[in-house]
Amino acid sequence: MKRLIIVTGSSRGIGRSIALELNRIYDRESAFLLLARDLDSLESVKNQMVIDSEAKNQIHLVQIDFSAQYEMTDYFSILKNTFTSTQVEKFREVIAIYNHGTLEFGSVSLIAQENLRQKFETNLFSIWSFLSALNLFIPATLTPKQTHVNISSGYANEPVANWSGHCCARSARDMLFKCFALEQPGFKILNYEPGIVYTGMKILIKKNHLFLT
């Protein structure tokens, strides 16, 4: 396999759609690594990808809870246990889509009364740790052609009452990738805000009467 494609939060919503579409575009000689909490949904995505690529791509699944406060070394071990050094040496391109995240509702005071580390773990710290692990596992010196895409949010730059956890974490996440872009000028690095998409997250917003127009 000459290409590694990673999609986090790929069991549903935007992540699922991205994984399926990238599999259609790169329908051969690609190794996919899909990470999410729901293994059954991941298996469903994998089955569709196998059909679409006529089994010409390799698809690896990792069930993981990104809120579990894993360290960078834990993510490095996941990568090392999934791909051999021989496989890694053959990769000529890396495409990584950082999609996973959660919504955190509550006033500034209410959010502060709870575990701030846990609130930020999924939306920021896990991204930071995984990005760092991947950068060490497949450095630019080994595979200079790399694309890293952070699936951002419009509220990374727009304050919203009772959304402080979401807005702050997403803003910091965008800045993380801006800094990474300066450190790795040879990579393609993008903060991509897809706009309003009808996913389970949007349903949750409406259910909590926090729907924004």
C-alpha positions in Angstrom: 0.0 0.0 0.0 1.4 3.4 -1.0 -1.0 5.7 0.9 -2.2 5.9 4.5 -5.5 7.6 5.2 -6.7 8.2 8.8 -10.1 9.4 9.7 -11.1 9.8 13.4 -14.7 9.8 14.5 -15.5 7.9 11.3 -18.4 5.7 12.5 -21.1 8.3 11.7 -21.9 11.7 10.5 -19.3 13.8 8.7 -16.5 11.3 9.5 -18.4 8.4 8.0 -19.1 10.4 4.8 -15.5 11.5 4.6 -14.2 7.9 5.0 -16.5 6.6 2.3 -15.8 9.3 -0.2 -12.0 9.1 0.3 -12.3 5.3 -0.3 -14.1 6.0 -3.6 -11.5 8.5 -4.7 -8.5 6.4 -3.6 -10.0 3.1 -4.5 -6.8 1.0 -4.6 -3.4 0.8 -2.9 -4.5 2.7 0.2 -4.5 1.6 3.8 -7.2 3.2 5.9 -7.2 3.6 9.7 -10.7 4.4 11.1 -11.1 5.2 14.7 -14.3 5.7 16.8 -16.1 4.5 19.8 -18.9 2.5 18.1 -17.3 -0.7 16.7 -20.5 -2.0 15.1 -20.9 1.3 13.2 -17.2 1.1 12.2 -17.8 -2.4 10.8 -20.7 -1.1 8.8 -18.5 1.6 7.3 -15.8 -1.0 6.6 -18.2 -3.3 4.8 -19.3 -0.5 2.5 -15.7 0.5 1.8 -14.8 -3.1 0.9 -17.6 -3.2 -1.6 -16.8 0.2 -3.1 -13.1 -0.5 -3.5 -13.6 -4.1 -4.6 -11.4 -5.1 -1.7 -8.4 -3.4 -3.2 -7.8 -1.2 -0.1 -6.8 -2.3 3.4 -9.1 -1.1 6.2 -8.1 -1.2 9.8 -10.5 -0.4 12.6 -9.7 0.8 16.1 -12.4 1.1 18.8 -11.4 4.0 21.0 -12.9 6.5 23.4 -11.0 9.8 22.8 -12.2 11.1 26.2 -10.2 8.5 28.1 -7.1 10.7 28.6 -4.7 8.6 26.6 -1.2 9.9 26.4 0.8 10.4 23.2 2.7 7.1 23.8 -0.7 5.3 23.9 -1.6 6.6 20.4 1.9 5.8 19.2 1.4 2.2 20.3 -1.9 2.0 18.4 -0.1 3.1 15.2 2.8 0.7 15.8 0.5 -2.2 16.6 -1.5 -1.5 13.4 1.3 -1.1 10.9 4.6 -2.8 10.5 7.8 -0.9 9.8 7.9 -2.4 6.4 4.4 -1.1 5.6 5.3 2.4 6.9 8.3 2.6 4.7 6.2 2.0 1.7 3.8 4.8 2.4 4.3 7.6 -0.1 1.5 9.8 1.2 -0.4 10.4 4.4 -3.9 11.9 4.6 -5.2 12.5 8.2 -8.7 13.8 8.9 -9.2 14.8 12.6 -13.0 14.8 12.9 -13.9 13.5 16.3 -15.4 15.8 18.9 -18.3 16.5 21.3 -20.6 19.3 22.2 -20.4 20.7 25.7 -23.3 22.9 26.9 -23.4 25.0 30.0 -22.6 28.5 31.4 -19.0 29.5 32.1 -19.6 29.0 35.8 -21.3 25.6 35.4 -18.5 24.3 33.1 -15.9 25.4 35.6 -17.5 23.3 38.3 -16.9 20.1 36.4 -13.8 18.4 35.2 -12.3 20.8 32.7 -9.7 18.3 31.6 -12.4 15.8 30.7 -14.3 18.5 28.8 -11.3 19.4 26.7 -9.9 15.9 26.3 -12.0 14.8 23.4 -12.0 18.2 21.5 -8.4 19.2 22.0 -6.0 17.1 24.1 -6.7 13.8 22.2 -6.2 15.6 18.9 -2.9 17.1 20.1 -1.6 13.7 21.4 -2.7 11.8 18.3 -1.2 14.4 16.0 2.1 14.3 17.9 2.2 10.5 17.8 1.5 10.4 14.1 4.2 13.0 13.4 6.7 10.9 15.3 5.5 7.6 13.8 5.7 8.9 10.2 7.9 12.0 10.2 8.4 14.3 7.3 11.8 12.9 6.6 10.2 9.5 5.9 7.0 10.7 4.1 7.2 14.3 3.1 3.8 14.3 1.3 1.3 14.7 4.1 -2.1 16.3 4.4 -3.7 17.0 7.8 -7.2 18.4 8.0 -8.9 19.5 11.2 -12.7 19.5 10.9 -13.4 22.8 12.6 -16.5 24.6 13.8 -17.8 28.1 13.0 -18.0 28.7 16.7 -14.2 28.5 17.0 -14.3 32.2 16.2 -17.7 33.2 17.4 -18.7 33.3 21.1 -22.0 31.8 22.0 -23.7 32.0 25.4 -23.7 28.5 27.2 -21.3 27.2 24.6 -18.0 28.2 26.3 -16.6 24.7 26.4 -17.2 24.1 22.7 -16.1 27.5 21.6 -12.9 27.6 23.6 -11.8 24.0 22.8 -12.5 24.5 19.1 -10.6 27.8 19.0 -7.6 26.2 20.7 -7.8 23.3 18.3 -7.7 25.6 15.3 -4.7 27.4 16.7 -2.9 24.0 17.3 -3.1 23.3 13.6 -2.0 26.8 12.7 1.1 26.3 14.8 1.7 22.8 13.3 1.5 24.4 9.8 4.4 26.7 10.7 6.4 23.8 12.1 5.8 21.7 9.0 5.8 24.1 6.0 6.1 21.2 3.6 2.8 19.6 4.7 -0.7 20.7 3.6 -2.5 21.6 6.8 -6.0 22.9 6.9 -8.7 24.0 9.4 -11.9 23.2 7.5 -15.3 24.4 8.7 -18.0 22.4 6.8 -20.9 24.7 7.8 -24.2 23.4 9.1 -24.6 19.7 8.4 -27.6 17.7 9.5 -26.0 15.1 11.7 -26.6 13.6 15.1 -24.9 16.5 16.7 -27.3 19.0 15.1 -30.2 16.8 16.4 -28.7 17.1 19.9 -28.5 20.9 19.6 -32.2 21.1 18.7 -33.2 18.7 21.4 -31.5 20.9 24.0 -33.1 24.0 22.5 -29.8 25.4 21.6 -30.4 25.5 17.8 -28.7 28.4 16.2 -29.6 29.9 12.8 
